[in-house]
Amino acid sequence: MVIASASLYLATPYLAAPSIEIHDPYGKITPKVIGVYMMIHNHGFGQDCLVGVEMISPMKMKAEIHRTVMSNGVARMEPVDSICIPGRSEARLEPGGYHIMIMGNYTEMMDSIKEIVLVLHFQRSGDIRITVPIKETAQGSMHTH
Ligand SMILES: [Cu+2]
């Protein structure tokens, strides 16, 4: 009986529950944008998707899900609607790949931003609130929009 229901779950991955855990988030701040990176680990058997991000502290700012793409040898970024993580797998948000991009008018108080608080909206797991330490300051060279 137990074996039968376990294989039913494996056969219907979408119906099985996801279980999302966020590891090692960090941010890199420049005068114009904050790039946020982390590992999203799905310990469950069902797929889940990151479908939106909100920044709630130290102030509200616009947050987008981005990916970096190469075109003609030049890296540029574009917004994406979601990042989906299949069951029993992980998605790494890292410089040069998928990331969260915060945009706002914070340049004057940039040095005082030591951490930010984000709410990650997952399609199935709902909202996950994380505190992101600002680890590194990259003066302008990180990217161009
Ligand atoms: Cu970006």
Residues whose N, C-alpha, C, O or C-beta is under 5 A from the ligand:
A	BS01	CU	H66 M77 M101
